Amino acid sequence: MEYKELQKTIEKLDNGVYEICIKNGQITKINKEKNLTPYQKTEYFLSNYPGLKNRKEYLKKSLNNIELKKIYSINEIKATNKDNLSDVEKIEMIKEERIKEIGEIDYLVDFIDYGLSFIENDKYKEIIDLIYFKKFKLECVADKLGIDESTVKRNKSLLVEKIASNLFQNDILEKLNKLIP
């Protein structure tokens, strides 16, 4: 597909940022990048928090199972192509990738923990744990806490909004600045 045809296709969709997948010269998929609100971003982070912690533990455990035997020789030449790497070098690369991923997950978990710290003293903080981490339905949360389902909804929204306003202060300030003439 030529550039002009691609440009026409994008113009038909509307303005925005797109991820375009092309296979054999044909567009196979066009995804518009979503502009999530701070609230939506926070819900996304909270929903994925338990999975991140599980992934981190899995990586740590599997990292300990990798045994490295370093062999050094005089005038050793390092391979540049992954296919030409020795088993030891491949294992080292896997270990480095896992360590990097653990670091990235640590950053995200710390980021979410920071947001959660703003609701530590809230009366209904357990709502976040039950809905996002333990995957309870609203009615089950209401039953467990002995409160109305509407109270659960309202307080969930307030708690997520409180977390979001602290995690994404820059996004919120940017939106407010756009409103000021």
Salt bridges, closest charged atoms under 4 A:
ASP14 OD1 - LYS32 NZ 3.34
GLU43 OE2 - LYS156 NZ 2.96
GLU89 OE2 - LYS78 NZ 3.90
GLU101 OE2 - ARG55 NE 2.86
ASP106 OD1 - LYS56 NZ 2.46
ASP129 OD2 - LYS134 NZ 3.13
ASP171 OD2 - LYS41 NZ 2.42
GLU174 OE2 - LYS178 NZ 3.92
